[in-house]
Amino acid sequence: MKVIPLHKKESVLIQKAIKQNREAQRILFDLYAPQMLSVCRTYVKDIQHAEEVMLNGFLKVFSHLKNYRSEGSFEGWVRRIMVRESISFIRKQKQLVFSVEEIIPNKEQPNTIEADLQVVEIQQLIDMLPDGYKVVFVMYAIEGYKHCEIASLLHITEGTSKSQLYKARKMLQKGVKKLNTVNYGTN
């Protein structure tokens, strides 16, 4: 049995999908849908809406597949489409609002979350953030975007991006403290 490296198989699937091969498209979808649903879910609170965003994102992926230049990973390219689709969805549902007051901390605070918290609890805390805070927090802390990239994608200043992140972290810290008090009787 001949073993075919994944990246070669992926590039063959991409070429077939460009030619509208439905089986290749299905395989690519099956391969990446779980991770991309997770990406969409971090931005979009409701799972059904997150699924809708993901499906719309895959429609764009397959519509624009010929534009993929094999520069970087295919998964990264798809992920960027999902992030942009999630942001578009949030904008359409309600205005994505960013507070204009810019608070820039003197020093970067460590990004600490208690290890005892469950993933579900952390996601609930993130979901409770105002949309502007949430989008910037997810893009920076989870997706790894830089403030200049966030500012460009969201049409805000870098200072606003930093301010939104700072405020999101403060709200999350309060939420973690409250959860620890409720769950463990500690601060």
C-alpha positions as CSV (number, residue, x, y, z in Angstrom):
1,M,0.0,0.0,0.0
2,K,1.4,3.4,-1.0
3,V,1.2,6.2,1.6
4,I,0.3,9.6,0.2
5,P,1.4,12.5,2.3
6,L,-1.6,14.6,3.5
7,H,-0.4,17.9,1.9
8,K,-0.1,16.2,-1.5
9,K,-3.6,14.6,-1.1
10,E,-4.9,18.0,0.0
11,S,-3.5,19.8,-3.0
12,V,-5.1,17.2,-5.3
13,L,-8.4,17.6,-3.5
14,I,-8.2,21.4,-3.9
15,Q,-7.5,21.0,-7.7
16,K,-10.4,18.7,-8.1
17,A,-12.7,20.9,-6.0
18,I,-11.7,23.9,-8.3
19,K,-13.1,21.8,-11.2
20,Q,-16.4,21.5,-9.3
21,N,-15.8,17.8,-8.3
22,R,-18.5,17.4,-5.6
23,E,-16.8,14.5,-3.9
24,A,-13.5,16.5,-3.5
25,Q,-15.5,19.4,-2.1
26,R,-17.3,17.0,0.3
27,I,-14.0,15.6,1.6
28,L,-12.6,19.0,2.1
29,F,-15.7,20.1,3.9
30,D,-15.7,17.0,6.1
31,L,-12.0,17.5,6.9
32,Y,-12.3,21.1,8.0
33,A,-15.9,21.6,9.1
34,P,-15.4,20.7,12.8
35,Q,-12.6,23.2,13.3
36,M,-14.3,25.9,11.3
37,L,-17.5,25.5,13.3
38,S,-15.4,26.0,16.4
39,V,-14.0,29.2,14.9
40,C,-17.4,30.5,14.0
41,R,-18.8,29.5,17.4
42,T,-16.2,31.6,19.2
43,Y,-17.6,34.6,17.5
44,V,-21.3,33.7,17.2
45,K,-23.1,32.8,20.4
46,D,-26.0,30.7,19.0
47,I,-24.8,27.3,17.6
48,Q,-27.4,27.3,14.8
49,H,-26.3,30.7,13.7
50,A,-22.6,29.6,13.9
51,E,-23.5,26.6,11.7
52,E,-25.1,29.0,9.2
53,V,-22.1,31.2,9.2
54,M,-19.8,28.2,8.7
55,L,-21.9,27.0,5.8
56,N,-21.9,30.5,4.2
57,G,-18.2,30.5,4.8
58,F,-17.7,27.2,2.9
59,L,-19.8,28.5,0.1
60,K,-17.3,31.4,-0.2
61,V,-14.4,28.9,0.1
62,F,-15.6,26.9,-2.8
63,S,-16.6,29.9,-4.8
64,H,-13.2,31.5,-4.4
65,L,-11.1,28.3,-4.3
66,K,-9.3,29.3,-7.5
67,N,-7.9,32.3,-5.7
68,Y,-6.1,30.1,-3.1
69,R,-2.4,30.4,-4.0
70,S,-0.9,27.7,-1.8
71,E,0.9,30.4,0.2
72,G,0.6,29.2,3.7
73,S,-1.7,26.5,4.9
74,F,-5.1,25.8,3.3
75,E,-6.6,25.6,6.8
76,G,-5.3,29.1,7.6
77,W,-6.9,30.4,4.4
78,V,-10.2,28.8,5.2
79,R,-10.0,30.1,8.8
80,R,-9.6,33.7,7.6
81,I,-12.7,33.4,5.5
82,M,-14.6,32.0,8.5
83,V,-13.4,34.9,10.7
84,R,-14.5,37.4,8.2
85,E,-17.8,35.7,7.7
86,S,-18.4,35.7,11.4
87,I,-17.7,39.4,11.7
88,S,-20.0,40.1,8.8
89,F,-22.8,38.1,10.5
90,I,-22.4,40.0,13.7
91,R,-22.5,43.3,11.8
92,K,-25.7,42.3,10.0
93,Q,-27.4,41.1,13.2
94,K,-26.8,44.2,15.1
95,Q,-24.3,47.0,14.8
96,L,-20.9,46.0,16.0
97,V,-20.2,48.8,18.5
98,F,-16.9,49.8,19.9
99,S,-16.6,52.2,22.7
100,V,-14.8,55.3,21.7
101,E,-13.1,55.8,25.0
102,E,-9.6,54.5,24.6
103,I,-8.0,52.9,27.7
104,I,-4.5,51.8,27.1
105,P,-2.9,50.1,30.1
106,N,0.6,51.1,31.3
107,K,1.8,47.5,31.2
108,E,0.5,44.3,29.6
109,Q,-1.3,42.2,32.2
110,P,-0.7,38.4,32.1
111,N,-3.4,36.5,30.4
112,T,-4.4,34.2,33.2
113,I,-7.5,32.0,33.6
114,E,-7.9,29.6,36.4
115,A,-7.1,26.0,35.3
116,D,-10.2,24.8,37.2
117,L,-12.6,26.5,34.9
118,Q,-14.3,24.3,32.3
119,V,-14.2,25.1,28.6
120,V,-17.9,25.6,28.7
121,E,-17.7,28.1,31.5
122,I,-14.9,30.1,29.7
123,Q,-17.0,30.1,26.5
124,Q,-20.0,31.4,28.5
125,L,-17.9,34.2,29.9
126,I,-16.7,35.1,26.4
127,D,-20.3,35.0,25.1
128,M,-21.3,37.5,27.8
129,L,-18.9,40.1,26.5
130,P,-20.3,43.0,24.4
131,D,-19.8,42.2,20.7
132,G,-17.1,44.7,20.2
133,Y,-15.0,43.4,23.1
134,K,-15.7,39.8,22.2
135,V,-14.6,40.1,18.5
136,V,-11.4,41.9,19.4
137,F,-10.7,39.5,22.3
138,V,-11.3,36.4,20.1
139,M,-9.2,37.8,17.2
140,Y,-6.3,38.7,19.5
141,A,-6.2,36.0,22.2
142,I,-7.6,33.0,20.3
143,E,-6.9,33.6,16.6
144,G,-3.6,35.4,17.1
145,Y,-4.2,38.5,15.1
146,K,-2.1,41.6,15.8
147,H,-3.8,44.9,16.7
148,C,-2.9,46.4,13.4
149,E,-4.6,43.5,11.6
150,I,-7.7,43.8,13.8
151,A,-7.9,47.5,13.3
152,S,-7.7,47.0,9.5
153,L,-10.3,44.2,9.4
154,L,-12.8,46.0,11.7
155,H,-12.2,49.5,10.4
156,I,-11.1,50.9,13.8
157,T,-7.9,52.4,15.2
158,E,-5.2,50.3,16.8
159,G,-5.9,52.2,20.0
160,T,-9.5,51.2,20.0
161,S,-8.5,47.6,19.4
162,K,-6.1,47.7,22.4
163,S,-8.8,49.4,24.5
164,Q,-11.4,46.8,23.6
165,L,-9.0,44.0,24.5
166,Y,-8.1,45.6,27.8
167,K,-11.8,46.0,28.7
168,A,-12.6,42.5,27.6
169,R,-9.8,41.1,29.8
170,K,-11.1,43.1,32.8
171,M,-14.6,41.8,32.3
172,L,-13.3,38.3,31.9
173,Q,-11.2,38.6,35.1
174,K,-14.3,39.7,37.0
175,G,-16.3,36.8,35.6
176,V,-13.5,34.3,36.5
177,K,-13.4,35.8,40.0
178,K,-17.2,35.5,40.3
179,L,-17.2,31.9,39.1
180,N,-14.4,31.0,41.5
181,T,-16.4,32.5,44.4
182,V,-19.6,30.6,43.3
183,N,-17.8,27.3,42.6
184,Y,-15.1,27.2,45.3
185,G,-15.9,30.0,47.7
186,T,-12.6,31.7,46.9
187,N,-11.5,34.9,45.2
